[in-house]
């Protein structure tokens, strides 16, 4: 193998590894108590972070709609065999999800990312948050997600963090996040009221 071919092979391998790592990040889950959006549609123009903050706060109602839909599917035996074990932990475990949803709220950051337990920047995290809060970065979503997709991506990301708070692991949280993205695209969602979203800080 010539020197040129050897270096070309090394560069190709490094490019493949970089792509693979990027794919892992897009899958939503990271170790250390954090989460990222999944396969976002990159914005053609970024949303103002303050506007994104209001959208993310209002999107919490979509997270509640997803969990209500998921709970009904579980109760009616309509959940898929893949997601069923996760739903069983969520809805039949020792902690009551409705109580958690009532008492734990997102702390939405307008500037900068959230950080996981390893101090790595992420889009959302249960690490280092205020009592009964978890972090969601409106700034990160405004830079990564098309404006009309922020509500669904934010709601799914919040579902991920609530799942971790319920004691489930990262893989299970990513499964819930993916299920939320799928379900929220097909259920009838009420119009989002960004001016009547309450204070989540």
N, C-alpha and C positions, 0 to 999 in steps of 0.2 A: 504494500500500500504506500503510495507516494505521500510526502509530507503535506501537500495541499489537500489530498483526499482525507488524510487523517484529521487535519484541523476542521475540514468541512463536516466530517462525521461528528466531531466533538461539538461544534456549533449547533448542528441539527439535534443532537441529544439534549443539549441545554435548552434549546427552544421547546422541545417536546415536554421536558420536565416543567418548564415555566408555564406552558399551556395547561398541563395537568394540574399544577397547583392552583392556577386561576379557576379551573373547573371546580376544584374542591371548595374554594371560597364561595363560588356562586351557588353551591348546594345549600348554603344557609347556616350550617352549623360549624362552630369552632369550639375547640376545647377551652375550658376556663370560664364558662358561664356567660358566653356571649353568642350573638347570632347575627347573621347578615341576610340581606334580601336575596331571593332566589330568582335567577334568570331575569333580571330587570330589563325592561326596554329602555335603553339609554335615552335621556332627553335630548331633543334637538336644540333646546335652549333651557337653561336651568331655571328652576322656580326660586323666587325669593325665599330665603330661609324662614323669615317671619311668617309668610303666607303658608309655607310648608308646615310650620309649627301648628298653626290653627287647623290645617287639614288633618295632621296626625292625631291631634287631640280629639277631633270630632270622629275620627275613624275607630275609636275605641268601641263605639256602638256596634260596628260591624264585627268586631271580635266577639262580642256578646251574642250577636245573631248567629255566628258560626258555631259557637259552643252549644247554643240552644238547638240548632239544627243537628249537630253531631249527637247530642244527647238523645234527641228524638229517634234518630236512626239506630242508635245503640239499643234503646228501649224497645223498638219495634222489630229488632232483628234484621235491620236493613244494611248494617255496616258491612263493608267488604271484609273478607277473611284476613287481609293484610293489616288493616287498621284496627280490627276488632280487639286484639290484645292490648293495644294502647288505649282505646276507649274504655276498656274494662278497668284499667288502672286509674284512668281519670274520673270515671263516673261511679266506680264501685270500691275505690280505695279508701284508706282511713281519713283522708282530708276531703272536705266538702268544697267542690269547685265553686259553687255559687257564693259561698262565704268568702273565698279568696277573691273572686271577681268583685265582690262588694267592698272589700277592705283594702285591696292592693291596687294601686293605680300607676299609670305610666308617668314618669318624670320626663317631659319632653324638652330636649336641649335644642335651642335655636342655633347655637354656635358650637362647632367642633363635634367630634365623635363621642361615643360611649367607650368604655374600656372594660375588658374582661379581667379576670383575676390575675392574669399574667401581664396586665397593663398593655395589652395589644388593642389597637383601635378597632372597634366593631360598630355595627349599626344599632345594636341594642344589647343590653346586658343586665343581669341581675346582680352583678358585682359592684360593690361600693356605693350602692344607691342609698337614698334616705330611707328611714323606716317606712315599711309598707309601700315602697316605691320600687320601680325598676326603670332603667334608663332607656329612652328611645331617642335617636339622633335625627331630628328633622333636617338638620344640615346635611347629614350623609344621604338621606333619602332625596333631598332636593337636588343633589348632584348626581345621583345614580338612576333615578326613576322618572319616567315620563309623567307629567303632571296628572293626567287622568288615571294613572295606575297607582299613584301614591296611596289613596285610601285602602285599596285591597292589599297592597304590599305591606302597608303599615299594620293593618288589622292582622294579617297572617304572621307578621313579625311579633306582634304582641301576643298572639296565641302561642307562639314558640316560647316566649319568656314565661307566660303563665304556666305552661306545661313543665318547665324547669322548676318553677316555684312549687308546683304540686309534687315534686320529688322524682319526676321521670328523668331519664338520661338524655344526653344530647341527640343521639340517633332518634329517639322517640319524639323529641321536640321538633326535629327536622321533619319527621313524618307528619306531625300535626300541622306544621307550617305549610307543607306541600298540599295537604288535604284542604286546609283553609283557602289557599290560593285557588284550588280547583272548585271547591264548593261555592265560594263567593263570586265566581264568574257565572254561575248558573242559577243561584237563588235570586228571588226578587228582593233587591235592596231598596230601602227608602232613600230619597234624596238626602245627601249629606248636608247638614246645617253647620257650617263652619263658624257661624256667629253665635251659636247657642250650644257650645260644647263644654261649658263649665271650666274650672281651673284644675288642670292636672299637674301643676307644679307643686 
